[in-house]
Amino acid sequence: MITVRYKGTAVANAAVYIKKGALTNPGLSPDQYDWTAITASDGRVTLTGVKPDNYFLHARAYIASESRYAEGDDSLIVRQRFRQNIYDVTIETH
């Protein structure tokens, strides 16, 4: 599960861009990422079927009260296990 927050508050409709095989910002435009997910009203998105690998996560959210976009990054290493992998990642945007 990925949660996008701005100043501690969950952000709905934030775009989360996911790049497989990277742990640092690859400097790509949004259309060059492997997946894009949009957060629900609670600021969360759940991904299923994610294979073991390194993933770079970039979030971009429009902050209406400030009339601007906020962005933030994180990375995740998904390991192969014999049980379900459950990760909870929070991306703080600035």
C-alpha positions in Angstrom: 0.0 0.0 0.0 1.2 3.5 -0.9 0.0 6.6 0.9 0.6 10.1 -0.4 0.7 12.9 2.2 1.2 16.6 2.2 2.0 18.3 5.5 0.8 15.1 7.2 -2.6 14.9 5.5 -3.5 12.2 3.0 -4.0 13.5 -0.6 -6.7 12.1 -2.9 -6.2 11.9 -6.6 -2.4 12.0 -6.4 -0.5 10.3 -9.2 2.1 7.7 -8.2 4.6 6.9 -10.9 6.5 3.6 -10.5 9.7 2.6 -12.2 10.9 -1.0 -11.9 14.6 -1.6 -11.6 15.5 1.7 -10.0 16.1 3.0 -6.4 17.0 6.6 -7.3 15.2 9.1 -9.4 15.8 8.1 -13.0 15.0 11.6 -14.2 12.2 10.5 -16.5 9.1 12.2 -17.7 5.9 10.6 -16.3 5.1 8.8 -19.5 8.4 6.9 -19.2 7.5 5.2 -15.9 6.4 1.6 -15.9 3.1 2.1 -14.0 0.9 5.0 -12.9 -1.6 4.7 -10.1 -4.0 7.3 -8.6 -4.7 7.5 -4.9 -8.2 7.0 -3.6 -10.1 9.5 -1.3 -8.0 8.3 1.6 -4.7 9.1 -0.2 -3.9 5.4 -0.7 -3.3 3.1 -3.5 -2.8 -0.7 -3.3 -0.7 -2.5 -5.8 -1.0 -6.2 -6.4 1.1 -8.7 -8.4 4.3 -6.7 -7.9 7.3 -8.9 -8.6 10.5 -8.9 -6.6 12.8 -6.1 -7.7 13.8 -2.5 -6.9 11.1 0.2 -7.4 11.4 4.0 -7.5 8.2 5.8 -6.5 7.4 9.4 -7.5 4.2 11.1 -6.3 2.7 14.3 -7.7 -0.4 15.9 -6.2 -2.2 19.1 -6.9 -2.7 21.1 -3.7 -5.8 23.2 -4.4 -5.5 25.3 -1.3 -2.1 26.5 -2.5 -2.8 26.3 -6.3 0.3 24.3 -6.9 1.7 20.8 -7.3 3.6 19.0 -4.6 6.0 16.2 -5.3 7.9 13.5 -3.3 9.9 10.4 -3.9 10.7 7.1 -2.2 12.0 3.7 -3.1 11.1 0.1 -2.3 12.9 -3.2 -2.5 10.4 -6.1 -3.0 12.0 -9.4 -2.0 10.9 -12.9 -3.0 9.1 -14.6 -0.1 7.0 -17.7 0.3 4.2 -15.7 1.9 2.5 -12.6 0.8 4.6 -9.5 0.7 2.9 -6.5 2.4 4.6 -3.2 2.3 3.3 0.1 3.6 5.1 3.1 2.0 4.3 6.8 2.8 5.5 9.4 0.3 5.6 12.9 1.9 5.3 15.6 -0.8 6.7 19.1 -0.6 
